[in-house]
Amino acid sequence: MAKGFRKRISQENTENSGFGNRASGRFINKDGLPNVRRRGINVFNRLSWYHTMLNLSSFRFITYLVVMYILINLIFAFIYYLIGVEHLTGIDKSDPMNEFIDVFFFSSQTFTTVGYGRIAPVGFMASLVATFEAFLGLLTFAIATGLFYGRFSRPRAYLRFSDIAVIAPFQDVTALMFRLAPYKNNALTDADVTLSTAIEINEEGTTKNNFYRLETQLSKINTLSLNWTVVHKIDEKSPFVGFSADDFKNTNIEIIVHVRAFDEVFSNTVVQRASYVSKEIIYGAKFSPMYYPDEEKDSTVLDLDKINEYQKAELPAFNMERSS
């Protein structure tokens, strides 16, 4: 831990971080969600299935829908098969495999309420199961439609953060920097960023986290169309004053990022979070440019593949502990 840091704890420690000082591990995951496990309540009350399905990636969401569709039809196919294929007209009874295939496709036609008519239920039990399956199908597709609409219509910031933060030279001292950029064609205005940090300390044999608000050189911009490099100057007001490369490496640090902007298309405020821990902070580096003019020089190219590119940089030898 950096020399002289301990005396600053009582002066600048903040309690409004939303996390207790006894919390452990990463506070914010890379997906922006809090790293919190809830116990003392059953899984059905602990999880919001609606929020879970909305937060899934598109591939996983579609995969879950397809798998559930197949499983439901397999279950009903087994039920029809147990009732007896003689209670379904139009079944190919040449061998058991053909029978089950016909029963499975009859189930899918009933579930989707398509009903081609070649196969039809005969008798009370088969008709009862088909009636219930058609009702379940209507409910299931209504829920799936609502989830699709919710995923496409909910406001999102669509921001990509750099995987790393850097300690770079800045105005004769050093600064903590990371960058973000919009990756879709949405229009974000009045974007502002709030930074805080959690630093793990050991006091009288007890390990706890102290939280600090980090000032930024530019906390708000009018339009977020290119990349935005967020800068926290490490001066006498910073909790990182006097930190060396070993201090950043050996101290458990997490930079918590909260970005808020206004989306003109949704006409709504969007929020996105990110965080950086000690192993993701590179000491003595600076980001490489990630946008440049196009060949005709009548437009600007924002290359999102370069968001993590950096180069080594010499840091000033000025020791900020002298000013504290």
C-alpha positions in Angstrom: 0.0 0.0 0.0 1.2 3.5 -0.8 3.0 5.4 1.9 0.9 8.2 3.4 -2.4 6.7 2.2 -3.6 5.6 5.6 -3.8 9.2 7.0 -6.1 10.2 4.1 -8.7 7.5 4.9 -10.6 9.3 7.6 -10.7 12.5 5.6 -12.2 11.3 2.3 -13.8 7.9 2.9 -17.4 8.0 1.7 -20.3 5.8 2.8 -22.7 6.4 -0.1 -21.2 3.9 -2.5 -24.1 1.4 -2.2 -21.6 -1.3 -1.0 -20.6 -2.1 2.5 -17.0 -2.0 3.6 -17.1 -5.7 4.4 -18.2 -6.7 0.9 -15.7 -9.0 -0.9 -14.7 -9.8 -4.4 -15.5 -7.7 -7.4 -18.3 -5.2 -6.8 -19.4 -4.7 -10.4 -19.1 -7.5 -13.0 -17.9 -6.9 -16.5 -21.5 -7.0 -17.7 -22.3 -4.0 -15.4 -24.4 -6.0 -12.9 -23.6 -6.1 -9.2 -21.6 -9.1 -8.1 -24.0 -10.1 -5.3 -25.4 -13.5 -4.3 -28.7 -13.5 -2.5 -29.5 -16.1 0.1 -32.3 -16.7 2.6 -35.1 -16.8 -0.1 -36.1 -19.5 -2.6 -34.9 -19.3 -6.2 -38.4 -18.4 -7.6 -38.5 -15.3 -5.5 -34.8 -14.5 -5.8 -34.7 -14.3 -9.5 -36.8 -12.2 -11.8 -37.2 -14.4 -14.8 -38.3 -11.5 -16.9 -35.1 -9.5 -16.2 -33.1 -12.6 -16.7 -34.5 -13.3 -20.2 -34.1 -9.6 -21.1 -30.4 -9.6 -20.1 -29.5 -12.8 -22.0 -27.4 -12.5 -25.1 -29.4 -12.8 -28.4 -27.8 -16.2 -29.1 -28.6 -17.6 -25.7 -32.1 -16.2 -25.8 -32.9 -17.8 -29.1 -31.3 -21.1 -28.0 -33.4 -21.2 -24.9 -36.6 -20.6 -26.9 -35.8 -23.4 -29.4 -34.7 -25.9 -26.7 -37.9 -25.2 -24.7 -40.0 -25.5 -27.8 -38.5 -28.9 -28.6 -38.7 -30.2 -25.0 -42.4 -29.2 -24.6 -43.3 -31.0 -27.8 -41.3 -34.1 -26.8 -43.1 -34.2 -23.5 -46.5 -34.0 -25.1 -45.4 -36.5 -27.8 -44.6 -39.0 -25.0 -48.0 -38.3 -23.4 -49.9 -39.0 -26.7 -47.7 -42.1 -27.3 -48.6 -43.4 -23.8 -52.3 -42.7 -24.4 -52.0 -44.8 -27.6 -51.5 -43.9 -31.2 -54.9 -45.6 -32.0 -56.5 -42.5 -30.5 -54.9 -40.3 -33.2 -56.2 -40.7 -36.8 -53.8 -40.5 -39.7 -50.8 -42.0 -37.9 -48.2 -43.9 -40.0 -48.1 -47.2 -38.1 -45.5 -48.9 -40.2 -43.0 -48.9 -37.3 -42.7 -47.3 -33.8 -40.2 -44.7 -35.0 -42.6 -43.4 -37.7 -45.4 -43.4 -35.1 -43.4 -41.3 -32.6 -42.3 -38.9 -35.4 -45.9 -38.4 -36.5 -47.0 -37.9 -32.8 -44.2 -35.3 -32.3 -45.2 -33.3 -35.4 -48.9 -33.5 -34.3 -47.8 -32.0 -31.0 -46.0 -29.2 -32.6 -49.0 -28.5 -34.9 -51.3 -28.4 -31.9 -48.9 -26.3 -29.8 -48.7 -23.7 -32.5 -52.5 -24.1 -33.3 -51.6 -24.7 -36.9 -53.7 -27.9 -37.2 -53.1 -29.2 -40.7 -55.8 -31.8 -40.3 -54.1 -35.0 -41.4 -53.8 -36.2 -37.8 -56.6 -35.6 -35.3 -57.4 -36.8 -31.8 -60.0 -39.4 -31.2 -61.5 -40.1 -27.7 -61.7 -38.1 -24.5 -58.1 -38.4 -23.2 -56.3 -37.5 -26.5 -58.8 -34.6 -27.1 -58.3 -33.3 -23.5 -54.5 -33.3 -23.8 -54.7 -31.6 -27.2 -57.0 -28.9 -25.8 -54.6 -28.2 -22.9 -51.6 -28.2 -25.2 -53.2 -25.7 -27.5 -54.1 -23.4 -24.5 -50.5 -23.7 -23.3 -49.2 -22.9 -26.7 -51.2 -19.7 -26.8 -49.9 -18.6 -23.4 -46.3 -19.6 -24.3 -46.2 -17.6 -27.6 -47.8 -14.6 -25.9 -45.0 -14.6 -23.3 -42.3 -15.1 -26.0 -43.8 -12.3 -28.0 -43.7 -10.0 -24.9 -40.0 -11.0 -24.3 -39.1 -10.2 -27.9 -40.8 -6.9 -27.7 -39.2 -6.1 -24.4 -35.7 -7.0 -25.7 -36.1 -4.8 -28.8 -37.9 -1.9 -27.2 -36.1 -1.3 -23.9 -33.7 1.6 -23.9 -30.0 0.7 -23.8 -26.9 2.8 -24.0 -25.0 0.4 -26.3 -21.6 1.5 -25.0 -18.4 -0.5 -25.3 -15.8 0.1 -22.6 -12.1 -0.6 -22.9 -11.1 -3.8 -21.2 -8.2 -2.0 -19.5 -7.5 1.3 -17.7 -4.1 3.0 -17.9 -2.0 5.2 -15.7 -0.7 7.7 -18.2 1.2 11.0 -18.2 -1.1 14.0 -17.9 -0.4 17.7 -17.2 3.1 17.1 -15.7 1.7 14.4 -13.4 -0.2 11.2 -14.0 -3.8 10.2 -14.5 -6.0 7.2 -14.5 -7.7 6.8 -17.9 -10.1 4.4 -19.6 -12.3 5.0 -22.6 -15.7 4.1 -23.9 -17.5 4.5 -27.3 -21.0 3.9 -28.7 -21.1 0.9 -31.0 -24.5 1.3 -32.6 -26.1 4.1 -34.6 -28.0 5.5 -31.6 -27.7 9.2 -30.7 -26.6 9.9 -27.2 -26.6 13.4 -25.7 -25.9 15.0 -22.4 -23.7 12.1 -21.3 -22.1 12.3 -17.8 -19.9 9.9 -15.9 -19.4 9.3 -12.2 -16.4 7.5 -10.9 -15.7 6.0 -7.5 -13.1 3.6 -6.2 -13.0 0.8 -3.6 -9.6 0.3 -2.0 -9.0 -2.6 0.4 -7.1 -1.7 3.5 -6.0 -3.6 6.7 -6.7 -1.8 10.0 -5.7 -3.6 13.2 -5.9 -7.0 11.5 -9.3 -6.3 10.0 -9.6 -6.1 6.2 -12.2 -3.7 4.8 -12.9 -1.6 1.8 -12.8 2.2 1.8 -14.8 4.0 -0.9 -13.7 7.3 -2.5 -15.3 9.6 -5.1 -12.9 10.2 -8.1 -13.0 13.6 -9.7 -12.8 13.7 -13.5 -11.4 16.3 -15.8 -14.5 16.2 -17.9 -17.6 14.7 -16.3 -20.2 15.7 -19.0 -20.2 16.0 -22.8 -23.0 17.3 -25.0 -22.8 14.6 -27.7 -21.3 11.1 -27.4 -20.5 10.2 -31.0 -16.8 9.2 -30.9 -14.8 7.6 -28.2 -14.6 9.3 -24.8 -11.5 9.0 -22.7 -12.4 9.5 -19.1 -9.5 11.1 -17.1 -9.0 11.1 -13.4 -6.0 13.3 -12.5 -3.8 11.9 -9.8 -3.0 15.0 -7.7 -3.3 15.9 -4.0 -7.1 15.4 -4.2 -6.8 11.8 -5.5 -6.8 8.8 -3.2 -4.1 7.4 -5.5 -1.6 10.1 -4.7 1.9 8.6 -4.3 0.8 5.2 -5.6 3.6 3.4 -7.5 3.3 0.6 -10.0 3.7 -2.0 -7.2 1.0 -0.2 -5.2 -1.5 -0.5 -8.0 -0.4 -4.1 -8.5 -0.5 -5.3 -4.9 -3.5 -3.3 -3.6 -7.0 -4.6 -4.2 -8.5 -1.7 -6.1 -11.7 -1.4 -8.1 -12.7 1.6 -10.2 -16.6 1.7 -10.5 -17.9 3.5 -13.5 -21.5 4.8 -13.9 -22.5 6.4 -17.2 -25.8 8.1 -17.9 -26.9 9.7 -21.2 -30.1 10.7 -23.0 -31.1 8.6 -26.0 -32.9 10.8 -28.6 -34.6 7.9 -30.4 -36.0 6.3 -27.2 -36.5 9.8 -25.7 -35.3 8.3 -22.5 -32.3 8.2 -20.1 -30.0 5.2 -20.5 -27.5 4.0 -18.0 -24.5 1.6 -18.2 -22.0 0.5 -15.6 -18.5 -1.0 -15.8 -15.5 -1.5 -13.4 -11.8 -2.1 -13.5 -9.8 -4.0 -10.9 -6.1 -3.9 -10.1 -5.1 -6.5 -12.7 -6.9 -4.5 -15.4 -4.9 -1.3 -14.7 -1.7 -0.9 -16.8 0.9 1.4 -15.2 2.9 3.6 -17.6 0.8 3.4 -20.8 -1.4 5.6 -22.9 -4.2 4.8 -25.4 -3.6 4.8 -29.1 -5.9 6.9 -31.3 -9.0 4.9 -32.5 -10.6 7.3 -35.0 -9.2 8.9 -38.2 -10.5 10.5 -41.4 -11.7 8.3 -44.2 -10.0 8.2 -47.6 -12.1 11.0 -49.0 -11.6 13.0 -45.8 -15.3 13.9 -45.7 -16.1 11.6 -42.7 -14.6 10.2 -39.6 -14.0 6.5 -39.0 -14.4 5.2 -35.5 -12.5 1.9 -35.3 -13.9 0.0 -32.3 -11.3 -2.8 -32.8 -8.7 -0.3 -31.5 -10.5 0.5 -28.2 -8.0 -1.5 -26.2 -4.8 -0.5 -28.1 -2.2 1.3 -26.1 1.5 2.0 -26.1 4.1 2.3 -23.3 4.6 5.8 -22.0 7.2 7.4 -19.7 5.6 8.8 -16.5 6.9 12.0 -14.9 9.3 11.4 -12.0 7.3 14.0 -10.0 6.3 12.5 -6.6 2.8 13.7 -5.7 3.4 12.9 -2.0 5.5 16.0 -1.8 2.3 18.1 -2.2 0.3 16.3 0.5 
